[in-house]
Amino acid sequence: MVALIVGILLVAFCVVACLPCGLAWGSEIITCLKGCSPVLAAFLGIISIFIGFADIKDKKEARKEELAAQQAEAAEKKGE
């Protein structure tokens, strides 16, 4: 609940800061976004790569587990 209230307050502050009749920080915010966007893009790209590697690893492990389960099932049927 507290996080929701803080989030709403921060969004409201952002809107007031960008408005020309508020703090009029619009041009400074655009400058900051222009400077931060390449760094943010690189950071998000690195995170996406790590998530992709983890997904590939999980799929390989799932395939191994599925194969082991099939082999165990076949051995169980063979033993009956």
PyMOL Python script that loads the backbone (N, CA, C, O; Angstrom):
from pymol import cmd

cmd.read_pdbstr("""\
ATOM      1  N   MET A   1       0.827  -1.192   0.000  1.00  0.00           N
ATOM      2  CA  MET A   1       0.000   0.000   0.000  1.00  0.00           C
ATOM      3  C   MET A   1       0.871   1.256   0.000  1.00  0.00           C
ATOM      4  O   MET A   1       0.603   2.216  -0.722  1.00  0.00           O
ATOM      5  N   VAL A   2       1.914   1.227   0.822  1.00  0.00           N
ATOM      6  CA  VAL A   2       2.809   2.380   0.890  1.00  0.00           C
ATOM      7  C   VAL A   2       3.509   2.578  -0.448  1.00  0.00           C
ATOM      8  O   VAL A   2       3.664   3.708  -0.911  1.00  0.00           O
ATOM      9  N   ALA A   3       3.932   1.476  -1.073  1.00  0.00           N
ATOM     10  CA  ALA A   3       4.609   1.575  -2.365  1.00  0.00           C
ATOM     11  C   ALA A   3       3.685   2.176  -3.420  1.00  0.00           C
ATOM     12  O   ALA A   3       4.134   2.948  -4.268  1.00  0.00           O
ATOM     13  N   LEU A   4       2.416   1.833  -3.377  1.00  0.00           N
ATOM     14  CA  LEU A   4       1.451   2.380  -4.329  1.00  0.00           C
ATOM     15  C   LEU A   4       1.305   3.885  -4.143  1.00  0.00           C
ATOM     16  O   LEU A   4       1.285   4.634  -5.119  1.00  0.00           O
ATOM     17  N   ILE A   5       1.203   4.324  -2.905  1.00  0.00           N
ATOM     18  CA  ILE A   5       1.060   5.755  -2.615  1.00  0.00           C
ATOM     19  C   ILE A   5       2.310   6.512  -3.046  1.00  0.00           C
ATOM     20  O   ILE A   5       2.215   7.575  -3.659  1.00  0.00           O
ATOM     21  N   VAL A   6       3.486   5.966  -2.725  1.00  0.00           N
ATOM     22  CA  VAL A   6       4.738   6.616  -3.120  1.00  0.00           C
ATOM     23  C   VAL A   6       4.837   6.676  -4.637  1.00  0.00           C
ATOM     24  O   VAL A   6       5.263   7.693  -5.187  1.00  0.00           O
ATOM     25  N   GLY A   7       4.455   5.612  -5.318  1.00  0.00           N
ATOM     26  CA  GLY A   7       4.485   5.601  -6.774  1.00  0.00           C
ATOM     27  C   GLY A   7       3.576   6.654  -7.380  1.00  0.00           C
ATOM     28  O   GLY A   7       3.961   7.336  -8.329  1.00  0.00           O
ATOM     29  N   ILE A   8       2.382   6.790  -6.843  1.00  0.00           N
ATOM     30  CA  ILE A   8       1.446   7.810  -7.338  1.00  0.00           C
ATOM     31  C   ILE A   8       2.004   9.204  -7.102  1.00  0.00           C
ATOM     32  O   ILE A   8       1.907  10.064  -7.977  1.00  0.00           O
ATOM     33  N   LEU A   9       2.586   9.438  -5.935  1.00  0.00           N
ATOM     34  CA  LEU A   9       3.176  10.747  -5.635  1.00  0.00           C
ATOM     35  C   LEU A   9       4.340  11.064  -6.576  1.00  0.00           C
ATOM     36  O   LEU A   9       4.474  12.202  -7.026  1.00  0.00           O
ATOM     37  N   LEU A  10       5.171  10.086  -6.875  1.00  0.00           N
ATOM     38  CA  LEU A  10       6.297  10.323  -7.776  1.00  0.00           C
ATOM     39  C   LEU A  10       5.838  10.600  -9.203  1.00  0.00           C
ATOM     40  O   LEU A  10       6.414  11.447  -9.886  1.00  0.00           O
ATOM     41  N   VAL A  11       4.815   9.899  -9.655  1.00  0.00           N
ATOM     42  CA  VAL A  11       4.278  10.169 -10.992  1.00  0.00           C
ATOM     43  C   VAL A  11       3.667  11.566 -11.041  1.00  0.00           C
ATOM     44  O   VAL A  11       3.840  12.286 -12.024  1.00  0.00           O
ATOM     45  N   ALA A  12       2.956  11.948  -9.988  1.00  0.00           N
ATOM     46  CA  ALA A  12       2.372  13.293  -9.930  1.00  0.00           C
ATOM     47  C   ALA A  12       3.469  14.353  -9.947  1.00  0.00           C
ATOM     48  O   ALA A  12       3.331  15.371 -10.626  1.00  0.00           O
ATOM     49  N   PHE A  13       4.555  14.129  -9.211  1.00  0.00           N
ATOM     50  CA  PHE A  13       5.670  15.080  -9.221  1.00  0.00           C
ATOM     51  C   PHE A  13       6.278  15.187 -10.608  1.00  0.00           C
ATOM     52  O   PHE A  13       6.619  16.282 -11.054  1.00  0.00           O
ATOM     53  N   CYS A  14       6.417  14.061 -11.291  1.00  0.00           N
ATOM     54  CA  CYS A  14       6.975  14.068 -12.640  1.00  0.00           C
ATOM     55  C   CYS A  14       6.109  14.894 -13.586  1.00  0.00           C
ATOM     56  O   CYS A  14       6.625  15.661 -14.399  1.00  0.00           O
ATOM     57  N   VAL A  15       4.806  14.736 -13.478  1.00  0.00           N
ATOM     58  CA  VAL A  15       3.892  15.501 -14.332  1.00  0.00           C
ATOM     59  C   VAL A  15       4.006  16.989 -14.035  1.00  0.00           C
ATOM     60  O   VAL A  15       4.080  17.801 -14.957  1.00  0.00           O
ATOM     61  N   VAL A  16       4.020  17.356 -12.749  1.00  0.00           N
ATOM     62  CA  VAL A  16       4.126  18.769 -12.367  1.00  0.00           C
ATOM     63  C   VAL A  16       5.460  19.347 -12.817  1.00  0.00           C
ATOM     64  O   VAL A  16       5.518  20.496 -13.255  1.00  0.00           O
ATOM     65  N   ALA A  17       6.537  18.562 -12.716  1.00  0.00           N
ATOM     66  CA  ALA A  17       7.856  19.051 -13.107  1.00  0.00           C
ATOM     67  C   ALA A  17       7.945  19.287 -14.609  1.00  0.00           C
ATOM     68  O   ALA A  17       8.670  20.180 -15.047  1.00  0.00           O
ATOM     69  N   CYS A  18       7.228  18.512 -15.398  1.00  0.00           N
ATOM     70  CA  CYS A  18       7.296  18.648 -16.852  1.00  0.00           C
ATOM     71  C   CYS A  18       6.395  19.748 -17.399  1.00  0.00           C
ATOM     72  O   CYS A  18       6.646  20.268 -18.486  1.00  0.00           O
ATOM     73  N   LEU A  19       5.359  20.105 -16.666  1.00  0.00           N
ATOM     74  CA  LEU A  19       4.423  21.114 -17.160  1.00  0.00           C
ATOM     75  C   LEU A  19       5.078  22.492 -17.210  1.00  0.00           C
ATOM     76  O   LEU A  19       5.877  22.833 -16.338  1.00  0.00           O
ATOM     77  N   PRO A  20       4.739  23.287 -18.231  1.00  0.00           N
ATOM     78  CA  PRO A  20       5.314  24.629 -18.320  1.00  0.00           C
ATOM     79  C   PRO A  20       4.898  25.535 -17.155  1.00  0.00           C
ATOM     80  O   PRO A  20       5.665  26.414 -16.762  1.00  0.00           O
ATOM     81  N   CYS A  21       3.709  25.337 -16.601  1.00  0.00           N
ATOM     82  CA  CYS A  21       3.263  26.179 -15.499  1.00  0.00           C
ATOM     83  C   CYS A  21       3.746  25.663 -14.144  1.00  0.00           C
ATOM     84  O   CYS A  21       3.611  26.357 -13.137  1.00  0.00           O
ATOM     85  N   GLY A  22       4.305  24.457 -14.108  1.00  0.00           N
ATOM     86  CA  GLY A  22       4.827  23.896 -12.859  1.00  0.00           C
ATOM     87  C   GLY A  22       6.272  24.323 -12.672  1.00  0.00           C
ATOM     88  O   GLY A  22       6.567  25.516 -12.615  1.00  0.00           O
ATOM     89  N   LEU A  23       7.160  23.370 -12.577  1.00  0.00           N
ATOM     90  CA  LEU A  23       8.582  23.659 -12.414  1.00  0.00           C
ATOM     91  C   LEU A  23       9.270  23.966 -13.739  1.00  0.00           C
ATOM     92  O   LEU A  23      10.384  24.489 -13.751  1.00  0.00           O
ATOM     93  N   ALA A  24       8.623  23.648 -14.845  1.00  0.00           N
ATOM     94  CA  ALA A  24       9.139  23.912 -16.193  1.00  0.00           C
ATOM     95  C   ALA A  24      10.495  23.253 -16.419  1.00  0.00           C
ATOM     96  O   ALA A  24      11.406  23.870 -16.972  1.00  0.00           O
ATOM     97  N   TRP A  25      10.625  22.021 -15.999  1.00  0.00           N
ATOM     98  CA  TRP A  25      11.864  21.279 -16.185  1.00  0.00           C
ATOM     99  C   TRP A  25      11.843  20.462 -17.472  1.00  0.00           C
ATOM    100  O   TRP A  25      12.694  19.593 -17.660  1.00  0.00           O
ATOM    101  N   GLY A  26      10.904  20.721 -18.343  1.00  0.00           N
ATOM    102  CA  GLY A  26      10.729  19.912 -19.548  1.00  0.00           C
ATOM    103  C   GLY A  26      11.982  19.778 -20.386  1.00  0.00           C
ATOM    104  O   GLY A  26      12.341  18.669 -20.782  1.00  0.00           O
ATOM    105  N   SER A  27      12.662  20.891 -20.668  1.00  0.00           N
ATOM    106  CA  SER A  27      13.856  20.818 -21.520  1.00  0.00           C
ATOM    107  C   SER A  27      14.997  20.081 -20.825  1.00  0.00           C
ATOM    108  O   SER A  27      15.745  19.350 -21.474  1.00  0.00           O
ATOM    109  N   GLU A  28      15.138  20.266 -19.511  1.00  0.00           N
ATOM    110  CA  GLU A  28      16.190  19.555 -18.773  1.00  0.00           C
ATOM    111  C   GLU A  28      15.907  18.052 -18.730  1.00  0.00           C
ATOM    112  O   GLU A  28      16.827  17.237 -18.802  1.00  0.00           O
ATOM    113  N   ILE A  29      14.633  17.698 -18.612  1.00  0.00           N
ATOM    114  CA  ILE A  29      14.262  16.282 -18.588  1.00  0.00           C
ATOM    115  C   ILE A  29      14.560  15.637 -19.939  1.00  0.00           C
ATOM    116  O   ILE A  29      15.055  14.511 -19.995  1.00  0.00           O
ATOM    117  N   ILE A  30      14.261  16.348 -21.028  1.00  0.00           N
ATOM    118  CA  ILE A  30      14.551  15.825 -22.363  1.00  0.00           C
ATOM    119  C   ILE A  30      16.055  15.650 -22.544  1.00  0.00           C
ATOM    120  O   ILE A  30      16.496  14.646 -23.105  1.00  0.00           O
ATOM    121  N   THR A  31      16.848  16.614 -22.076  1.00  0.00           N
ATOM    122  CA  THR A  31      18.305  16.507 -22.168  1.00  0.00           C
ATOM    123  C   THR A  31      18.812  15.302 -21.388  1.00  0.00           C
ATOM    124  O   THR A  31      19.682  14.569 -21.858  1.00  0.00           O
ATOM    125  N   CYS A  32      18.267  15.104 -20.200  1.00  0.00           N
ATOM    126  CA  CYS A  32      18.662  13.954 -19.377  1.00  0.00           C
ATOM    127  C   CYS A  32      18.287  12.649 -20.064  1.00  0.00           C
ATOM    128  O   CYS A  32      19.079  11.707 -20.077  1.00  0.00           O
ATOM    129  N   LEU A  33      17.093  12.583 -20.632  1.00  0.00           N
ATOM    130  CA  LEU A  33      16.664  11.369 -21.329  1.00  0.00           C
ATOM    131  C   LEU A  33      17.543  11.083 -22.544  1.00  0.00           C
ATOM    132  O   LEU A  33      17.861   9.928 -22.826  1.00  0.00           O
ATOM    133  N   LYS A  34      17.934  12.137 -23.264  1.00  0.00           N
ATOM    134  CA  LYS A  34      18.816  11.947 -24.414  1.00  0.00           C
ATOM    135  C   LYS A  34      20.168  11.388 -23.982  1.00  0.00           C
ATOM    136  O   LYS A  34      20.747  10.548 -24.670  1.00  0.00           O
ATOM    137  N   GLY A  35      20.665  11.854 -22.846  1.00  0.00           N
ATOM    138  CA  GLY A  35      21.959  11.379 -22.363  1.00  0.00           C
ATOM    139  C   GLY A  35      21.900   9.991 -21.761  1.00  0.00           C
ATOM    140  O   GLY A  35      22.855   9.221 -21.873  1.00  0.00           O
ATOM    141  N   CYS A  36      20.798   9.666 -21.127  1.00  0.00           N
ATOM    142  CA  CYS A  36      20.677   8.379 -20.427  1.00  0.00           C
ATOM    143  C   CYS A  36      20.224   7.241 -21.329  1.00  0.00           C
ATOM    144  O   CYS A  36      20.441   6.075 -20.999  1.00  0.00           O
ATOM    145  N   SER A  37      19.602   7.551 -22.453  1.00  0.00           N
ATOM    146  CA  SER A  37      19.028   6.489 -23.278  1.00  0.00           C
ATOM    147  C   SER A  37      20.054   5.504 -23.825  1.00  0.00           C
ATOM    148  O   SER A  37      19.755   4.310 -23.844  1.00  0.00           O
ATOM    149  N   PRO A  38      21.253   5.915 -24.274  1.00  0.00           N
ATOM    150  CA  PRO A  38      22.215   4.898 -24.733  1.00  0.00           C
ATOM    151  C   PRO A  38      22.673   3.972 -23.606  1.00  0.00           C
ATOM    152  O   PRO A  38      22.817   2.766 -23.807  1.00  0.00           O
ATOM    153  N   VAL A  39      22.900   4.534 -22.432  1.00  0.00           N
ATOM    154  CA  VAL A  39      23.323   3.722 -21.291  1.00  0.00           C
ATOM    155  C   VAL A  39      22.203   2.770 -20.889  1.00  0.00           C
ATOM    156  O   VAL A  39      22.453   1.596 -20.614  1.00  0.00           O
ATOM    157  N   LEU A  40      20.979   3.267 -20.854  1.00  0.00           N
ATOM    158  CA  LEU A  40      19.833   2.428 -20.512  1.00  0.00           C
ATOM    159  C   LEU A  40      19.642   1.320 -21.549  1.00  0.00           C
ATOM    160  O   LEU A  40      19.342   0.181 -21.191  1.00  0.00           O
ATOM    161  N   ALA A  41      19.812   1.648 -22.826  1.00  0.00           N
ATOM    162  CA  ALA A  41      19.670   0.640 -23.879  1.00  0.00           C
ATOM    163  C   ALA A  41      20.729  -0.451 -23.733  1.00  0.00           C
ATOM    164  O   ALA A  41      20.425  -1.633 -23.894  1.00  0.00           O
ATOM    165  N   ALA A  42      21.970  -0.063 -23.429  1.00  0.00           N
ATOM    166  CA  ALA A  42      23.030  -1.054 -23.231  1.00  0.00           C
ATOM    167  C   ALA A  42      22.724  -1.933 -22.026  1.00  0.00           C
ATOM    168  O   ALA A  42      22.898  -3.150 -22.086  1.00  0.00           O
ATOM    169  N   PHE A  43      22.276  -1.331 -20.944  1.00  0.00           N
ATOM    170  CA  PHE A  43      21.948  -2.074 -19.728  1.00  0.00           C
ATOM    171  C   PHE A  43      20.821  -3.068 -19.990  1.00  0.00           C
ATOM    172  O   PHE A  43      20.911  -4.228 -19.586  1.00  0.00           O
ATOM    173  N   LEU A  44      19.768  -2.627 -20.660  1.00  0.00           N
ATOM    174  CA  LEU A  44      18.648  -3.517 -20.970  1.00  0.00           C
ATOM    175  C   LEU A  44      19.063  -4.622 -21.937  1.00  0.00           C
ATOM    176  O   LEU A  44      18.575  -5.748 -21.840  1.00  0.00           O
ATOM    177  N   GLY A  45      19.959  -4.306 -22.864  1.00  0.00           N
ATOM    178  CA  GLY A  45      20.462  -5.323 -23.782  1.00  0.00           C
ATOM    179  C   GLY A  45      21.238  -6.407 -23.060  1.00  0.00           C
ATOM    180  O   GLY A  45      21.075  -7.592 -23.352  1.00  0.00           O
ATOM    181  N   ILE A  46      22.088  -6.005 -22.111  1.00  0.00           N
ATOM    182  CA  ILE A  46      22.858  -6.980 -21.334  1.00  0.00           C
ATOM    183  C   ILE A  46      21.923  -7.860 -20.515  1.00  0.00           C
ATOM    184  O   ILE A  46      22.108  -9.075 -20.448  1.00  0.00           O
ATOM    185  N   ILE A  47      20.929  -7.255 -19.898  1.00  0.00           N
ATOM    186  CA  ILE A  47      19.961  -8.029 -19.115  1.00  0.00           C
ATOM    187  C   ILE A  47      19.213  -9.010 -20.018  1.00  0.00           C
ATOM    188  O   ILE A  47      18.986 -10.156 -19.629  1.00  0.00           O
ATOM    189  N   SER A  48      18.830  -8.575 -21.211  1.00  0.00           N
ATOM    190  CA  SER A  48      18.124  -9.460 -22.148  1.00  0.00           C
ATOM    191  C   SER A  48      18.990 -10.642 -22.564  1.00  0.00           C
ATOM    192  O   SER A  48      18.498 -11.761 -22.701  1.00  0.00           O
ATOM    193  N   ILE A  49      20.278 -10.391 -22.762  1.00  0.00           N
ATOM    194  CA  ILE A  49      21.196 -11.477 -23.122  1.00  0.00           C
ATOM    195  C   ILE A  49      21.276 -12.494 -21.993  1.00  0.00           C
ATOM    196  O   ILE A  49      21.206 -13.698 -22.237  1.00  0.00           O
ATOM    197  N   PHE A  50      21.422 -12.016 -20.751  1.00  0.00           N
ATOM    198  CA  PHE A  50      21.480 -12.930 -19.610  1.00  0.00           C
ATOM    199  C   PHE A  50      20.193 -13.742 -19.474  1.00  0.00           C
ATOM    200  O   PHE A  50      20.238 -14.938 -19.187  1.00  0.00           O
ATOM    201  N   ILE A  51      19.059 -13.098 -19.677  1.00  0.00           N
ATOM    202  CA  ILE A  51      17.778 -13.809 -19.598  1.00  0.00           C
ATOM    203  C   ILE A  51      17.685 -14.854 -20.709  1.00  0.00           C
ATOM    204  O   ILE A  51      17.192 -15.959 -20.482  1.00  0.00           O
ATOM    205  N   GLY A  52      18.154 -14.512 -21.900  1.00  0.00           N
ATOM    206  CA  GLY A  52      18.145 -15.466 -23.010  1.00  0.00           C
ATOM    207  C   GLY A  52      19.005 -16.685 -22.726  1.00  0.00           C
ATOM    208  O   GLY A  52      18.588 -17.814 -22.988  1.00  0.00           O
ATOM    209  N   PHE A  53      20.221 -16.466 -22.185  1.00  0.00           N
ATOM    210  CA  PHE A  53      21.085 -17.594 -21.829  1.00  0.00           C
ATOM    211  C   PHE A  53      20.439 -18.464 -20.760  1.00  0.00           C
ATOM    212  O   PHE A  53      20.493 -19.691 -20.841  1.00  0.00           O
ATOM    213  N   ALA A  54      19.830 -17.840 -19.765  1.00  0.00           N
ATOM    214  CA  ALA A  54      19.174 -18.600 -18.695  1.00  0.00           C
ATOM    215  C   ALA A  54      18.008 -19.414 -19.255  1.00  0.00           C
ATOM    216  O   ALA A  54      17.788 -20.550 -18.835  1.00  0.00           O
ATOM    217  N   ASP A  55      17.267 -18.844 -20.196  1.00  0.00           N
ATOM    218  CA  ASP A  55      16.142 -19.556 -20.809  1.00  0.00           C
ATOM    219  C   ASP A  55      16.628 -20.769 -21.599  1.00  0.00           C
ATOM    220  O   ASP A  55      16.029 -21.842 -21.525  1.00  0.00           O
ATOM    221  N   ILE A  56      17.708 -20.600 -22.353  1.00  0.00           N
ATOM    222  CA  ILE A  56      18.270 -21.719 -23.115  1.00  0.00           C
ATOM    223  C   ILE A  56      18.732 -22.817 -22.164  1.00  0.00           C
ATOM    224  O   ILE A  56      18.488 -23.999 -22.407  1.00  0.00           O
ATOM    225  N   LYS A  57      19.396 -22.424 -21.087  1.00  0.00           N
ATOM    226  CA  LYS A  57      19.872 -23.399 -20.098  1.00  0.00           C
ATOM    227  C   LYS A  57      18.695 -24.147 -19.466  1.00  0.00           C
ATOM    228  O   LYS A  57      18.753 -25.364 -19.293  1.00  0.00           O
ATOM    229  N   ASP A  58      17.631 -23.420 -19.121  1.00  0.00           N
ATOM    230  CA  ASP A  58      16.450 -24.056 -18.531  1.00  0.00           C
ATOM    231  C   ASP A  58      15.793 -25.035 -19.499  1.00  0.00           C
ATOM    232  O   ASP A  58      15.340 -26.103 -19.087  1.00  0.00           O
ATOM    233  N   LYS A  59      15.737 -24.681 -20.779  1.00  0.00           N
ATOM    234  CA  LYS A  59      15.142 -25.581 -21.770  1.00  0.00           C
ATOM    235  C   LYS A  59      15.961 -26.856 -21.914  1.00  0.00           C
ATOM    236  O   LYS A  59      15.401 -27.944 -22.050  1.00  0.00           O
ATOM    237  N   LYS A  60      17.297 -26.724 -21.884  1.00  0.00           N
ATOM    238  CA  LYS A  60      18.141 -27.916 -21.963  1.00  0.00           C
ATOM    239  C   LYS A  60      17.912 -28.818 -20.757  1.00  0.00           C
ATOM    240  O   LYS A  60      17.803 -30.036 -20.901  1.00  0.00           O
ATOM    241  N   GLU A  61      17.839 -28.227 -19.573  1.00  0.00           N
ATOM    242  CA  GLU A  61      17.603 -29.017 -18.361  1.00  0.00           C
ATOM    243  C   GLU A  61      16.233 -29.683 -18.395  1.00  0.00           C
ATOM    244  O   GLU A  61      16.091 -30.826 -17.961  1.00  0.00           O
ATOM    245  N   ALA A  62      15.225 -28.983 -18.905  1.00  0.00           N
ATOM    246  CA  ALA A  62      13.883 -29.558 -18.996  1.00  0.00           C
ATOM    247  C   ALA A  62      13.880 -30.743 -19.955  1.00  0.00           C
ATOM    248  O   ALA A  62      13.232 -31.757 -19.692  1.00  0.00           O
ATOM    249  N   ARG A  63      14.608 -30.616 -21.073  1.00  0.00           N
ATOM    250  CA  ARG A  63      14.698 -31.728 -22.013  1.00  0.00           C
ATOM    251  C   ARG A  63      15.373 -32.940 -21.376  1.00  0.00           C
ATOM    252  O   ARG A  63      14.936 -34.075 -21.566  1.00  0.00           O
ATOM    253  N   LYS A  64      16.450 -32.687 -20.613  1.00  0.00           N
ATOM    254  CA  LYS A  64      17.146 -33.786 -19.935  1.00  0.00           C
ATOM    255  C   LYS A  64      16.225 -34.463 -18.924  1.00  0.00           C
ATOM    256  O   LYS A  64      16.193 -35.691 -18.841  1.00  0.00           O
ATOM    257  N   GLU A  65      15.480 -33.674 -18.159  1.00  0.00           N
ATOM    258  CA  GLU A  65      14.557 -34.239 -17.175  1.00  0.00           C
ATOM    259  C   GLU A  65      13.447 -35.031 -17.851  1.00  0.00           C
ATOM    260  O   GLU A  65      13.054 -36.094 -17.370  1.00  0.00           O
ATOM    261  N   GLU A  66      12.945 -34.515 -18.961  1.00  0.00           N
ATOM    262  CA  GLU A  66      11.890 -35.221 -19.692  1.00  0.00           C
ATOM    263  C   GLU A  66      12.409 -36.543 -20.240  1.00  0.00           C
ATOM    264  O   GLU A  66      11.714 -37.557 -20.183  1.00  0.00           O
ATOM    265  N   LEU A  67      13.624 -36.537 -20.770  1.00  0.00           N
ATOM    266  CA  LEU A  67      14.225 -37.763 -21.287  1.00  0.00           C
ATOM    267  C   LEU A  67      14.449 -38.768 -20.163  1.00  0.00           C
ATOM    268  O   LEU A  67      14.204 -39.961 -20.340  1.00  0.00           O
ATOM    269  N   ALA A  68      14.913 -38.293 -19.007  1.00  0.00           N
ATOM    270  CA  ALA A  68      15.126 -39.184 -17.865  1.00  0.00           C
ATOM    271  C   ALA A  68      13.804 -39.775 -17.386  1.00  0.00           C
ATOM    272  O   ALA A  68      13.749 -40.945 -17.008  1.00  0.00           O
ATOM    273  N   ALA A  69      12.750 -38.981 -17.399  1.00  0.00           N
ATOM    274  CA  ALA A  69      11.432 -39.478 -16.989  1.00  0.00           C
ATOM    275  C   ALA A  69      10.926 -40.529 -17.971  1.00  0.00           C
ATOM    276  O   ALA A  69      10.351 -41.536 -17.559  1.00  0.00           O
ATOM    277  N   GLN A  70      11.134 -40.304 -19.255  1.00  0.00           N
ATOM    278  CA  GLN A  70      10.716 -41.282 -20.260  1.00  0.00           C
ATOM    279  C   GLN A  70      11.495 -42.583 -20.115  1.00  0.00           C
ATOM    280  O   GLN A  70      10.932 -43.670 -20.243  1.00  0.00           O
ATOM    281  N   GLN A  71      12.796 -42.464 -19.846  1.00  0.00           N
ATOM    282  CA  GLN A  71      13.612 -43.664 -19.661  1.00  0.00           C
ATOM    283  C   GLN A  71      13.189 -44.422 -18.410  1.00  0.00           C
ATOM    284  O   GLN A  71      13.140 -45.652 -18.417  1.00  0.00           O
ATOM    285  N   ALA A  72      12.885 -43.703 -17.346  1.00  0.00           N
ATOM    286  CA  ALA A  72      12.436 -44.354 -16.112  1.00  0.00           C
ATOM    287  C   ALA A  72      11.098 -45.046 -16.333  1.00  0.00           C
ATOM    288  O   ALA A  72      10.867 -46.142 -15.822  1.00  0.00           O
ATOM    289  N   GLU A  73      10.225 -44.406 -17.091  1.00  0.00           N
ATOM    290  CA  GLU A  73       8.922 -44.996 -17.388  1.00  0.00           C
ATOM    291  C   GLU A  73       9.086 -46.250 -18.243  1.00  0.00           C
ATOM    292  O   GLU A  73       8.403 -47.251 -18.025  1.00  0.00           O
ATOM    293  N   ALA A  74       9.995 -46.193 -19.217  1.00  0.00           N
ATOM    294  CA  ALA A  74      10.243 -47.359 -20.071  1.00  0.00           C
ATOM    295  C   ALA A  74      10.851 -48.498 -19.257  1.00  0.00           C
ATOM    296  O   ALA A  74      10.506 -49.663 -19.459  1.00  0.00           O
ATOM    297  N   ALA A  75      11.748 -48.165 -18.347  1.00  0.00           N
ATOM    298  CA  ALA A  75      12.363 -49.198 -17.502  1.00  0.00           C
ATOM    299  C   ALA A  75      11.329 -49.812 -16.572  1.00  0.00           C
ATOM    300  O   ALA A  75      11.376 -51.010 -16.289  1.00  0.00           O
ATOM    301  N   GLU A  76      10.398 -49.001 -16.099  1.00  0.00           N
ATOM    302  CA  GLU A  76       9.340 -49.498 -15.214  1.00  0.00           C
ATOM    303  C   GLU A  76       8.418 -50.450 -15.970  1.00  0.00           C
ATOM    304  O   GLU A  76       8.029 -51.492 -15.443  1.00  0.00           O
ATOM    305  N   LYS A  77       8.070 -50.093 -17.201  1.00  0.00           N
ATOM    306  CA  LYS A  77       7.214 -50.962 -18.013  1.00  0.00           C
ATOM    307  C   LYS A  77       7.941 -52.258 -18.362  1.00  0.00           C
ATOM    308  O   LYS A  77       7.337 -53.330 -18.414  1.00  0.00           O
ATOM    309  N   LYS A  78       9.233 -52.143 -18.596  1.00  0.00           N
ATOM    310  CA  LYS A  78      10.026 -53.314 -18.949  1.00  0.00           C
ATOM    311  C   LYS A  78      10.153 -54.258 -17.757  1.00  0.00           C
ATOM    312  O   LYS A  78      10.196 -55.477 -17.922  1.00  0.00           O
ATOM    313  N   GLY A  79      10.212 -53.687 -16.558  1.00  0.00           N
ATOM    314  CA  GLY A  79      10.362 -54.489 -15.356  1.00  0.00           C
ATOM    315  C   GLY A  79       9.085 -55.185 -14.934  1.00  0.00           C
ATOM    316  O   GLY A  79       9.146 -56.130 -14.147  1.00  0.00           O
ATOM    317  N   GLU A  80       7.955 -54.767 -15.414  1.00  0.00           N
ATOM    318  CA  GLU A  80       6.668 -55.376 -15.020  1.00  0.00           C
ATOM    319  C   GLU A  80       6.466 -56.712 -15.585  1.00  0.00           C
ATOM    320  O   GLU A  80       5.435 -57.338 -15.339  1.00  0.00           O
TER     321      GLU A  80
END
""", "prot")
cmd.dss("prot")
cmd.show_as("cartoon", "prot")
cmd.util.cbc("prot")
cmd.orient("prot")
